[in-house]
Amino acid sequence: MHNIKTVGKSGQISLGKAMAGMGFIMQELPGGDIVLKRAVVVPMNERLLDPVVHAELEAAREWRRNNPAKATDLTALASKLGIADE
């Protein structure tokens, strides 16, 4: 469904009460068109509360536990990459 909206003198568009309080991402396209996408803004320090983010972080921690840091043998790496030793 398409609705025609007019920008008022203050530079604002009313999207209606159903959209009140919602966040949007505004994308300006090269031809001058504007796309509004509904979005939820989560402060960076609160993202850990998201179960998906929490699970990804836990998977990263598990990988780190199973793959401890170690020194890289640069000569072996150069050989593996086919880089001539200078």
KEKE-3310 file (N, C-alpha, C; in steps of 0.2 Angstrom, whole numbers, plus 5000, padded with zeros to 4 digits):
npx = (5004:5003:5006:5004:5014:5017:5030:5031:5032:5041:5050:5046:5038:5023:5020:5010:5001:5003:5016:5022:5036:5044:5060:5070:5079:5086:5089:5097:5095:5104:5097:5089:5078:5071:5073:5064:5068:5061:5068:5077:5085:5099:5108:5126:5132:5122:5120:5124:5114:5106:5101:5106:5118:5124:5126:5135:5146:5149:5152:5164:5172:5174:5180:5192:5197:5200:5209:5223:5233:5248:5265:5270:5277:5286:5294:5290:5277:5279:5284:5273:5264:5271:5280:5295:5310:5318)
npy = (4994:5011:5027:5044:5057:5073:5084:5094:5112:5113:5103:5090:5074:5066:5050:5043:5038:5024:5022:5029:5033:5023:5017:5022:5018:5029:5029:5037:5037:5037:5044:5053:5048:5042:5029:5022:5011:5001:5000:4993:5000:4996:4999:4998:4993:4985:4974:4962:4956:4950:4935:4928:4935:4933:4919:4918:4925:4916:4904:4909:4911:4898:4892:4900:4894:4881:4883:4889:4904:4905:4906:4911:4902:4910:4907:4895:4898:4907:4898:4890:4899:4901:4911:4919:4918:4932)
npz = (5000:4996:5002:5001:5007:5013:5016:5029:5033:5044:5040:5043:5042:5045:5051:5057:5071:5074:5071:5081:5092:5087:5080:5066:5051:5040:5023:5011:4994:4978:4968:4975:4982:4997:5009:5022:5035:5048:5064:5078:5091:5100:5114:5114:5126:5130:5122:5125:5131:5122:5116:5105:5102:5114:5113:5102:5107:5117:5109:5103:5114:5118:5107:5108:5120:5116:5106:5110:5110:5100:5095:5079:5066:5055:5044:5040:5037:5027:5017:5015:5009:4998:4997:4993:5002:5008)
capx = (5000:5007:5002:5007:5015:5020:5035:5029:5037:5047:5054:5044:5033:5020:5019:5004:5001:5005:5023:5025:5041:5048:5066:5070:5086:5085:5093:5096:5097:5107:5092:5086:5073:5073:5070:5064:5067:5060:5074:5078:5092:5101:5115:5131:5133:5116:5119:5125:5107:5103:5103:5110:5125:5127:5128:5140:5152:5151:5156:5171:5176:5175:5186:5198:5199:5202:5214:5227:5238:5255:5270:5269:5284:5286:5298:5285:5271:5281:5285:5266:5261:5274:5283:5302:5313:5322)
capy = (5000:5017:5033:5050:5061:5079:5087:5101:5118:5111:5097:5083:5070:5062:5043:5041:5036:5017:5022:5034:5030:5018:5020:5020:5019:5032:5028:5041:5034:5042:5048:5057:5045:5040:5023:5021:5005:5001:4997:4993:5003:4993:5002:4993:4989:4980:4969:4955:4953:4947:4928:4927:4938:4929:4912:4919:4926:4910:4900:4912:4909:4890:4892:4902:4889:4875:4885:4894:4908:4902:4909:4909:4901:4914:4904:4889:4902:4910:4893:4887:4904:4902:4918:4918:4920:4937)
capz = (5000:4996:5005:4999:5013:5012:5021:5032:5034:5048:5038:5046:5039:5050:5049:5060:5078:5074:5071:5086:5096:5083:5077:5059:5048:5034:5018:5005:4988:4973:4964:4979:4985:5004:5011:5029:5038:5055:5067:5085:5093:5106:5116:5114:5132:5132:5117:5128:5134:5116:5116:5099:5103:5119:5110:5097:5111:5120:5104:5102:5120:5118:5102:5111:5125:5112:5102:5113:5106:5100:5091:5072:5063:5049:5039:5038:5034:5020:5013:5014:5005:4992:4997:4993:5008:5006)
cpx = (5004:5002:5007:5008:5018:5024:5032:5034:5042:5051:5052:5039:5030:5018:5013:5006:5004:5013:5026:5030:5045:5054:5066:5077:5083:5090:5092:5099:5100:5102:5088:5080:5076:5069:5070:5063:5066:5066:5074:5085:5093:5108:5120:5132:5127:5115:5120:5119:5104:5105:5107:5117:5128:5130:5134:5147:5154:5155:5163:5175:5178:5181:5192:5201:5202:5208:5219:5232:5245:5259:5269:5276:5283:5289:5293:5279:5273:5281:5278:5263:5265:5278:5291:5305:5318:5328)
cpy = (5006:5023:5039:5055:5067:5082:5093:5106:5117:5106:5091:5080:5066:5055:5040:5038:5029:5017:5026:5030:5025:5021:5018:5021:5023:5031:5032:5038:5039:5046:5053:5054:5043:5034:5023:5014:5005:4997:4998:4995:5000:4996:4997:4990:4985:4975:4962:4952:4949:4940:4926:4929:4935:4922:4913:4921:4920:4905:4903:4911:4902:4889:4894:4897:4883:4877:4891:4898:4904:4906:4907:4908:4904:4911:4898:4893:4904:4904:4890:4892:4904:4908:4916:4921:4926:4938)
cpz = (5000:4998:5003:5005:5010:5017:5023:5032:5038:5046:5040:5042:5045:5047:5052:5067:5079:5074:5076:5090:5093:5081:5070:5056:5042:5029:5012:4999:4983:4970:4968:4983:4992:5006:5019:5031:5045:5058:5074:5087:5100:5108:5116:5120:5134:5127:5120:5130:5128:5116:5111:5100:5109:5117:5106:5102:5115:5116:5103:5108:5120:5112:5105:5116:5122:5107:5105:5108:5106:5095:5084:5069:5056:5043:5036:5034:5027:5015:5011:5009:4998:4991:4997:4999:5006:5011)
residu = (MET:HIS:ASN:ILE:LYS:THR:VAL:GLY:LYS:SER:GLY:GLN:ILE:SER:LEU:GLY:LYS:ALA:MET:ALA:GLY:MET:GLY:PHE:ILE:MET:GLN:GLU:LEU:PRO:GLY:GLY:ASP:ILE:VAL:LEU:LYS:ARG:ALA:VAL:VAL:VAL:PRO:MET:ASN:GLU:ARG:LEU:LEU:ASP:PRO:VAL:VAL:HIS:ALA:GLU:LEU:GLU:ALA:ALA:ARG:GLU:TRP:ARG:ARG:ASN:ASN:PRO:ALA:LYS:ALA:THR:ASP:LEU:THR:ALA:LEU:ALA:SER:LYS:LEU:GLY:ILE:ALA:ASP:GLU)
# end
